[in-house]
Amino acid sequence: MAGESLRSSVSLPTDLTYLEPLEGFVRGLCRVAGCDQRDTSMVALAVEEAVSNVIQHGYGQGETDVFDVSFDVGAAGIVVEVRDKGVPFDPESVLSKRSFSEGIAQESGIGIKLMKGAMDRVEFLNLGKGGKLVRMTKYFRHRRIDSYFSDGDLVESPREESFFGPFEVRAMKPEEALEISRCAYRAYGYSYREFVYYPERIRELNESGMMKSFVAIDSRSSLVGHLALSFSDPDSVIAEMAAAFVNPSCRGQGILGMMNEMVMAEAERSGLQGLFVHAVTSHVASQRGAAKSGFMSTGILLGALFSDLNFKALAGEVRQRESAAIMYRPLCHRTDYDIWVPDRYVSIVSAIVASCGVNGKVRSSPVSLPERSYRRGEGNRAYKVGEFNFGEIRIVDFGQDSLTELHQRLREFRRDRLDVVYLYLDAEIPEAVPFAEGCRRMGFVFSGYLPGELRGHDALILQYLDETSLDPSRINIADKMGQEILEFIVAEMDEREESL
């Protein structure tokens, strides 16, 4: 049934002989969930590699321990967590060990790539004294919208092309998830965010509180549009207005505007600190629409989306990787507080803060970075967004050890050929200043600023583009603040190129 999940866990000793029975358990679990053979094999391979890494490289020779592998099978997919208290694992250092034969090194490299390529999302969490955790998510293919309908059924039939007002906007009902996926297909084909094509995933996100969906319906209760509040964490104080789409047959009737007003009013009633959107830059229509609703530019994520994102009547197919303008709207104002950024960012962040009405005071700090983070990196997160081929890292605990871990993670993401890595730093901690300077030496450049993004604390956003080719002249920004941000980013990128 929708909303139900099957949770289980096993505790394993650091002994490779347990891999075979574990694989049998994983395959059986996937079969119970109705997973097809391909997805079952990929999940089993990913689990095998993650567990092998713990056993072979997480502990010293002769050292024994017990670690946990947990499974959460929902209607849309499976989440696997491997948690241990061994030493941090760096695939690159493992593969470079001369004591490994060439064949073993090659096999290990293939296994690491399978773990990342097999799953839709791979997330690394430092648990401080609690050890470390790898969380892997796989969405089942047989739960996607095209398993419910044929290609012809996904588009409107002549009978369905007419919708009748007045239109109403309200919270989604669980049974409407299938029609939401269908509406997304009608609006964008298969070029939009992956989760919208999985009805069960939409239901699960709403039931978990990570998303609040709202729909527009006509006078005959036909679903014609969708808009959601999306949260990066269960305790987030801000939300992204995301997954906005309207049936193409209903465009031009003000439905998107109605949904915007309803969702913003609901966000304000619920006590959220602010809202933000990611507006595309291949055209300025979405940016201008956001600006009319009180959103202001605070950053630009270069190369955030694939180049084949299709906006149909709006812009056709985008020719280079799509960049996204971060636009923020405050709903309530905090009292005065300090925002810590490097000297070179004080001017641009001060301008952003002033433009969106934030009451924080932008300052720089002469403090040095401690050798070890206060909580040993607890709360820092890193994960790969496979559908858009970028990585995201969130740092809330600063120290030389966190900087070293970031460097290792960046090398890993580069080896995986991710197009871009986004870095979110807690800007309300003075140690963020020397940490950000260390990030610049790695090649990170400015991206923007987002109030409240890190569990209520403001975030300084940096970005690292590896070999992604972007022409800034083809990034269209509608407002003056956004243009200033883009000019600052381009100047810093040029400076980085000259220093290489």
C-alpha positions as CSV (number, residue, x, y, z in Angstrom):
1,M,0.0,0.0,0.0
2,A,1.1,3.6,-0.6
3,G,3.0,5.1,2.3
4,E,4.0,1.7,3.8
5,S,7.6,0.6,3.8
6,L,9.5,-2.5,4.7
7,R,12.5,-1.8,7.0
8,S,15.1,-4.3,7.9
9,S,18.8,-4.3,9.0
10,V,21.6,-6.8,9.5
11,S,24.8,-6.6,11.6
12,L,27.8,-8.1,9.9
13,P,31.3,-8.9,11.1
14,T,34.3,-7.6,9.1
15,D,34.5,-10.9,7.2
16,L,34.1,-11.3,3.4
17,T,32.5,-14.7,3.7
18,Y,29.3,-12.9,4.7
19,L,29.0,-11.2,1.3
20,E,27.2,-14.2,-0.3
21,P,24.4,-14.6,2.2
22,L,24.0,-10.8,2.2
23,E,23.6,-10.8,-1.5
24,G,20.9,-13.4,-1.3
25,F,19.1,-11.3,1.3
26,V,19.3,-8.2,-0.9
27,R,18.0,-10.0,-4.0
28,G,15.1,-11.5,-2.0
29,L,14.2,-8.1,-0.6
30,C,14.1,-6.6,-4.1
31,R,12.0,-9.5,-5.4
32,V,9.5,-8.9,-2.6
33,A,9.3,-5.3,-3.7
34,G,8.6,-6.3,-7.3
35,C,11.9,-5.0,-8.5
36,D,12.9,-6.2,-12.0
37,Q,16.0,-8.3,-12.7
38,R,18.1,-5.4,-13.9
39,D,17.4,-3.1,-10.9
40,T,17.8,-6.1,-8.5
41,S,21.3,-6.8,-9.9
42,M,22.4,-3.2,-9.7
43,V,21.2,-2.8,-6.1
44,A,23.0,-6.1,-5.2
45,L,26.2,-4.9,-6.9
46,A,26.1,-1.5,-5.1
47,V,25.6,-3.2,-1.7
48,E,28.4,-5.7,-2.3
49,E,30.8,-2.9,-3.2
50,A,29.9,-0.7,-0.3
51,V,30.2,-3.5,2.2
52,S,33.4,-4.8,0.6
53,N,34.9,-1.3,1.0
54,V,34.1,-1.4,4.8
55,I,35.5,-4.8,5.3
56,Q,38.7,-4.5,3.2
57,H,39.6,-0.8,3.7
58,G,37.7,0.4,6.8
59,Y,39.8,-1.4,9.4
60,G,43.5,-2.3,10.0
61,Q,44.9,-5.7,9.3
62,G,43.7,-8.2,11.9
63,E,41.2,-5.6,13.3
64,T,37.7,-6.9,13.7
65,D,34.4,-5.2,14.3
66,V,30.7,-5.3,13.6
67,F,28.9,-2.8,11.3
68,D,25.3,-2.3,10.2
69,V,23.6,-2.5,6.8
70,S,19.9,-1.3,6.8
71,F,17.3,-1.3,4.1
72,D,14.1,0.7,3.7
73,V,12.0,-0.5,0.8
74,G,9.2,1.9,-0.1
75,A,6.7,1.9,-2.9
76,A,9.0,3.9,-5.2
77,G,12.4,2.4,-4.4
78,I,14.9,1.2,-1.9
79,V,17.3,3.1,0.5
80,V,20.4,1.2,1.7
81,E,22.6,2.6,4.5
82,V,26.0,1.1,5.4
83,R,27.2,2.5,8.8
84,D,30.6,1.7,10.3
85,K,33.1,3.1,12.7
86,G,36.2,2.3,10.7
87,V,38.7,4.7,9.2
88,P,37.5,7.0,6.4
89,F,37.6,5.4,3.0
90,D,39.1,7.1,0.0
91,P,38.8,5.1,-3.2
92,E,41.6,7.0,-4.9
93,S,44.1,6.1,-2.2
94,V,43.1,2.5,-2.3
95,L,43.6,2.2,-6.0
96,S,47.0,3.8,-5.7
97,K,48.4,1.3,-3.2
98,R,51.4,-0.4,-4.7
99,S,50.7,-3.6,-2.7
100,F,47.7,-4.2,-4.8
101,S,48.2,-6.2,-8.0
102,E,47.1,-4.6,-11.2
103,G,44.1,-7.0,-11.6
104,I,42.8,-6.4,-8.1
105,A,43.1,-2.6,-8.5
106,Q,41.2,-2.8,-11.8
107,E,38.5,-4.9,-10.2
108,S,38.2,-2.6,-7.3
109,G,37.9,0.4,-9.6
110,I,35.1,-1.2,-11.6
111,G,33.3,-2.0,-8.3
112,I,33.5,1.6,-7.1
113,K,32.0,2.9,-10.4
114,L,29.2,0.3,-10.2
115,M,28.3,1.5,-6.7
116,K,27.9,5.0,-8.0
117,G,26.5,4.3,-11.4
118,A,24.0,1.6,-10.2
119,M,22.1,3.9,-7.8
120,D,20.2,7.1,-8.4
121,R,21.6,8.9,-5.4
122,V,24.7,8.2,-3.3
123,E,25.3,10.3,-0.1
124,F,28.2,10.3,2.3
125,L,27.7,11.5,5.9
126,N,30.3,12.0,8.6
127,L,28.7,11.1,11.9
128,G,31.6,12.3,14.1
129,K,32.1,9.9,16.9
130,G,29.3,7.8,15.4
131,G,31.5,6.9,12.5
132,K,30.5,7.3,8.9
133,L,27.6,6.4,6.7
134,V,27.0,5.7,3.0
135,R,23.4,6.1,1.9
136,M,22.4,4.8,-1.5
137,T,19.0,5.2,-3.1
138,K,17.5,3.4,-6.1
139,Y,14.1,4.2,-7.7
140,F,12.4,1.3,-9.3
141,R,11.9,1.5,-13.0
142,H,8.7,-0.4,-12.9
143,R,7.1,2.3,-10.8
144,R,7.6,5.1,-13.4
145,I,4.7,6.7,-15.2
146,D,5.3,4.9,-18.5
147,S,4.6,1.6,-16.7
148,Y,1.1,2.7,-16.0
149,F,0.3,4.1,-19.5
150,S,1.4,3.5,-23.1
151,D,3.0,6.4,-24.9
152,G,-0.3,7.2,-26.5
153,D,-2.2,7.3,-23.2
154,L,0.3,9.7,-21.7
155,V,-0.8,12.5,-24.0
156,E,-4.1,14.1,-24.1
157,S,-6.9,12.5,-26.2
158,P,-9.2,15.0,-28.0
159,R,-11.8,14.4,-25.2
160,E,-9.2,15.6,-22.6
161,E,-8.0,18.7,-24.3
162,S,-10.9,20.9,-23.0
163,F,-10.8,22.1,-19.4
164,F,-13.4,24.2,-17.7
165,G,-13.0,26.9,-15.1
166,P,-13.3,28.2,-12.6
167,F,-10.0,26.6,-11.4
168,E,-9.2,25.8,-7.8
169,V,-5.9,25.3,-6.0
170,R,-5.6,23.0,-3.0
171,A,-3.4,20.4,-1.3
172,M,-2.7,17.2,-3.2
173,K,-4.7,14.1,-2.4
174,P,-2.6,10.9,-2.3
175,E,-4.6,9.3,-5.1
176,E,-3.7,12.2,-7.4
177,A,0.0,11.4,-7.6
178,L,-0.5,9.4,-10.9
179,E,-2.1,12.4,-12.6
180,I,0.6,14.7,-11.4
181,S,3.2,12.5,-13.1
182,R,1.1,12.4,-16.2
183,C,0.7,16.2,-16.2
184,A,4.5,16.5,-15.9
185,Y,5.0,14.4,-18.9
186,R,2.5,16.5,-20.9
187,A,4.3,19.6,-20.0
188,Y,8.0,18.5,-20.3
189,G,8.1,15.0,-21.8
190,Y,10.9,13.2,-20.0
191,S,13.2,16.2,-19.6
192,Y,12.1,17.3,-16.1
193,R,13.2,16.2,-12.6
194,E,13.3,12.4,-12.4
195,F,11.1,12.0,-9.3
196,V,8.0,13.6,-10.9
197,Y,7.6,10.5,-13.1
198,Y,7.3,8.2,-10.1
199,P,3.8,8.6,-8.6
200,E,4.8,6.5,-5.5
201,R,7.8,8.7,-5.0
202,I,5.6,11.8,-5.0
203,R,3.4,10.2,-2.4
204,E,6.3,9.2,-0.3
205,L,7.9,12.7,-0.4
206,N,4.6,14.3,0.7
207,E,4.1,11.7,3.5
208,S,7.6,12.2,4.8
209,G,7.2,16.0,5.0
210,M,10.1,16.5,2.5
211,M,7.6,18.0,0.0
212,K,4.1,19.6,0.2
213,S,2.3,19.3,-3.2
214,F,-0.5,21.5,-4.4
215,V,-2.6,21.0,-7.4
216,A,-4.8,23.0,-9.7
217,I,-8.1,21.4,-10.8
218,D,-10.9,22.5,-13.1
219,S,-14.6,22.5,-12.4
220,R,-14.8,18.8,-13.3
221,S,-12.0,18.0,-10.9
222,S,-9.5,17.3,-13.7
223,L,-5.9,18.0,-12.6
224,V,-4.3,20.7,-14.7
225,G,-1.2,21.8,-12.7
226,H,1.2,21.1,-9.8
227,L,3.5,23.2,-7.6
228,A,5.3,22.0,-4.4
229,L,7.2,23.3,-1.4
230,S,10.4,21.2,-1.3
231,F,12.7,20.9,1.8
232,S,16.4,20.0,1.9
233,D,16.0,18.7,5.4
234,P,13.0,17.7,7.6
235,D,13.8,20.7,9.9
236,S,14.4,23.2,7.1
237,V,13.1,26.8,7.8
238,I,13.0,27.7,4.1
239,A,11.6,25.8,1.2
240,E,12.1,25.7,-2.6
241,M,9.0,26.3,-4.8
242,A,9.6,23.4,-7.2
243,A,8.0,21.1,-9.7
244,A,5.8,23.7,-11.2
245,F,4.0,22.7,-14.4
246,V,0.7,23.2,-16.1
247,N,-1.1,21.2,-18.7
248,P,-0.2,22.8,-22.1
249,S,-3.8,23.0,-23.0
250,C,-4.4,25.3,-20.0
251,R,-1.6,27.8,-20.5
252,G,-2.5,31.4,-20.6
253,Q,-5.3,31.1,-18.1
254,G,-3.3,32.3,-15.0
255,I,-3.2,28.9,-13.4
256,L,0.5,29.1,-12.5
257,G,-0.1,32.5,-10.8
258,M,-3.0,31.1,-8.8
259,M,-0.8,28.2,-7.6
260,N,2.0,30.6,-6.7
261,E,-0.3,32.8,-4.6
262,M,-1.8,29.7,-2.8
263,V,1.6,28.1,-2.0
264,M,3.3,31.3,-0.9
265,A,0.3,32.0,1.4
266,E,0.6,28.5,2.9
267,A,4.3,28.9,3.4
268,E,3.7,32.1,5.3
269,R,1.0,30.6,7.5
270,S,3.3,27.7,8.4
271,G,5.9,30.1,9.7
272,L,8.7,29.5,7.1
273,Q,11.5,32.0,7.2
274,G,11.6,32.3,3.4
275,L,11.1,30.8,0.0
276,F,13.4,30.3,-3.0
277,V,13.2,29.2,-6.6
278,H,15.7,28.0,-9.2
279,A,14.9,30.0,-12.3
280,V,16.3,28.9,-15.6
281,T,18.6,31.3,-17.5
282,S,18.0,30.2,-21.1
283,H,15.1,32.6,-21.0
284,V,14.1,35.3,-18.5
285,A,10.3,34.5,-18.4
286,S,10.5,32.5,-15.2
287,Q,12.9,35.0,-13.6
288,R,10.5,37.9,-14.3
289,G,7.6,35.9,-13.0
290,A,9.4,35.2,-9.8
291,A,10.4,38.9,-9.5
292,K,6.8,39.9,-9.7
293,S,6.1,37.7,-6.8
294,G,8.8,39.4,-4.7
295,F,11.8,37.0,-5.3
296,M,15.2,38.5,-5.7
297,S,18.4,37.1,-7.2
298,T,21.0,35.8,-4.6
299,G,23.1,33.5,-6.7
300,I,23.7,31.6,-10.0
301,L,24.3,27.8,-10.2
302,L,26.4,27.4,-13.3
303,G,25.6,24.3,-15.3
304,A,23.0,23.0,-12.9
305,L,20.8,21.2,-15.5
306,F,21.4,19.1,-18.6
307,S,21.6,20.8,-21.9
308,D,18.7,18.9,-23.4
309,L,16.1,20.3,-20.9
310,N,13.1,21.0,-23.1
311,F,10.9,24.0,-22.4
312,K,8.8,23.4,-25.5
313,A,7.0,26.7,-26.3
314,L,9.2,28.8,-24.1
315,A,12.7,28.3,-25.3
316,G,13.0,25.0,-27.3
317,E,16.0,22.9,-26.5
318,V,18.8,24.6,-24.5
319,R,22.2,24.3,-26.4
320,Q,24.5,24.3,-23.4
321,R,24.1,23.1,-19.8
322,E,21.4,25.1,-18.3
323,S,22.3,27.4,-15.4
324,A,19.9,28.3,-12.7
325,A,19.4,31.7,-11.0
326,I,18.7,31.4,-7.2
327,M,15.9,33.8,-6.3
328,Y,14.8,34.3,-2.7
329,R,11.8,35.9,-1.0
330,P,11.9,36.5,2.8
331,L,8.7,35.7,4.7
332,C,9.9,36.9,8.1
333,H,13.0,38.7,9.3
334,R,15.5,37.5,11.9
335,T,17.1,39.9,14.4
336,D,20.6,41.2,13.7
337,Y,23.2,38.6,13.4
338,D,26.7,38.2,11.8
339,I,27.4,36.7,8.4
340,W,31.0,35.6,7.9
341,V,32.6,35.6,4.4
342,P,36.2,36.2,3.1
343,D,37.2,39.8,2.4
344,R,36.8,39.4,-1.4
345,Y,33.1,38.4,-1.0
346,V,32.1,41.1,1.5
347,S,31.0,43.6,-1.1
348,I,28.9,41.2,-3.3
349,V,27.3,39.4,-0.3
350,S,26.5,42.8,1.3
351,A,24.8,43.8,-1.9
352,I,22.8,40.6,-2.0
353,V,21.8,40.8,1.7
354,A,20.6,44.4,1.2
355,S,18.6,43.6,-1.9
356,C,16.6,40.8,-0.2
357,G,16.1,42.6,3.1
358,V,18.2,40.3,5.3
359,N,19.1,41.9,8.7
360,G,22.5,40.2,9.0
361,K,25.7,42.2,9.2
362,V,28.3,40.9,6.7
363,R,31.8,40.6,8.2
364,S,35.1,39.0,7.6
365,S,37.2,37.2,10.3
366,P,40.9,36.9,11.0
367,V,40.4,33.5,12.8
368,S,42.5,30.6,11.7
369,L,41.1,27.2,10.9
370,P,41.4,24.7,13.8
371,E,43.3,21.4,13.2
372,R,40.2,19.4,13.9
373,S,36.5,20.4,13.5
374,Y,34.7,20.9,16.8
375,R,32.4,18.0,16.2
376,R,34.8,16.0,14.1
377,G,32.8,16.8,10.9
378,E,29.5,15.7,12.3
379,G,26.7,17.0,10.1
380,N,28.8,17.5,7.0
381,R,27.2,15.9,3.9
382,A,28.2,15.1,0.4
383,Y,26.2,13.4,-2.4
384,K,25.9,13.1,-6.1
385,V,22.7,14.1,-8.1
386,G,22.9,11.5,-10.8
387,E,20.1,12.8,-13.0
388,F,21.9,16.1,-13.5
389,N,25.5,14.8,-13.1
390,F,26.5,17.2,-10.3
391,G,27.7,16.9,-6.8
392,E,26.6,18.8,-3.7
393,I,28.6,19.2,-0.4
394,R,27.3,20.9,2.7
395,I,29.8,21.9,5.5
396,V,28.6,23.0,8.9
397,D,31.6,21.9,11.0
398,F,34.9,23.5,10.0
399,G,38.5,22.3,10.5
400,Q,41.6,21.2,8.6
401,D,40.2,17.7,8.8
402,S,37.0,18.8,7.1
403,L,39.1,20.6,4.4
404,T,41.1,17.5,3.8
405,E,37.9,15.4,3.5
406,L,36.5,18.0,1.1
407,H,39.6,17.8,-1.1
408,Q,39.3,14.0,-1.2
409,R,35.6,14.2,-2.1
410,L,36.3,16.7,-4.8
411,R,38.9,14.4,-6.4
412,E,36.4,11.6,-6.2
413,F,33.7,13.7,-7.9
414,R,36.1,14.8,-10.6
415,R,37.1,11.2,-11.2
416,D,33.4,10.4,-11.6
417,R,33.4,13.1,-14.3
418,L,30.7,15.2,-12.6
419,D,30.2,18.4,-14.5
420,V,30.0,20.7,-11.5
421,V,30.2,20.5,-7.7
422,Y,28.3,23.0,-5.4
423,L,29.5,23.7,-1.9
424,Y,27.3,25.2,0.8
425,L,29.1,26.6,3.8
426,D,27.5,27.7,7.1
427,A,28.2,31.5,6.9
428,E,27.2,32.1,10.5
429,I,30.4,30.5,11.8
430,P,33.6,32.6,11.8
431,E,35.7,29.6,10.8
432,A,33.8,29.6,7.4
433,V,36.1,32.4,6.3
434,P,39.5,30.5,6.4
435,F,37.7,27.4,5.2
436,A,36.3,29.3,2.1
437,E,39.8,30.6,1.4
438,G,41.0,27.0,1.4
439,C,38.2,26.1,-1.0
440,R,39.3,28.9,-3.4
441,R,42.8,27.4,-3.5
442,M,41.2,24.1,-4.6
443,G,39.6,26.0,-7.5
444,F,36.1,26.8,-6.2
445,V,34.6,30.1,-7.2
446,F,31.7,32.2,-5.9
447,S,28.2,31.1,-6.7
448,G,25.9,33.0,-4.3
449,Y,24.2,33.3,-1.0
450,L,21.0,31.7,0.5
451,P,19.5,32.8,3.8
452,G,18.4,29.9,6.1
453,E,19.5,27.1,3.8
454,L,21.6,25.2,6.3
455,R,19.0,24.3,9.0
456,G,18.2,27.9,9.7
457,H,21.7,29.3,9.2
458,D,22.6,31.3,6.1
459,A,24.8,29.6,3.4
460,L,27.7,30.9,1.4
461,I,27.6,29.0,-1.9
462,L,30.7,28.2,-4.0
463,Q,31.0,26.1,-7.1
464,Y,33.6,24.1,-9.0
465,L,33.4,23.5,-12.7
466,D,35.8,20.9,-14.0
467,E,35.8,20.7,-17.8
468,T,32.3,22.0,-18.4
469,S,32.3,24.6,-21.2
470,L,29.9,27.5,-20.6
471,D,29.5,30.7,-22.5
472,P,28.4,33.4,-20.0
473,S,27.1,35.5,-22.8
474,R,24.3,32.9,-23.3
475,I,23.2,33.1,-19.6
476,N,20.2,35.5,-19.5
477,I,19.6,37.3,-16.2
478,A,16.6,39.6,-15.8
479,D,17.5,41.8,-12.8
480,K,20.4,44.1,-11.9
481,M,21.4,42.2,-8.8
482,G,21.6,38.9,-10.8
483,Q,23.7,40.6,-13.5
484,E,26.1,41.9,-10.8
485,I,26.4,38.3,-9.4
486,L,27.1,36.9,-12.9
487,E,29.8,39.6,-13.6
488,F,31.4,38.8,-10.2
489,I,31.4,35.0,-11.0
490,V,32.9,35.5,-14.5
491,A,35.6,37.7,-13.1
492,E,36.6,35.2,-10.5
493,M,36.5,32.4,-13.0
494,D,38.8,34.4,-15.3
495,E,41.1,35.0,-12.3
496,R,41.2,31.3,-11.6
497,E,42.1,30.5,-15.2
498,E,45.0,33.0,-15.2
499,S,46.4,31.4,-12.0
500,L,46.4,27.9,-13.4
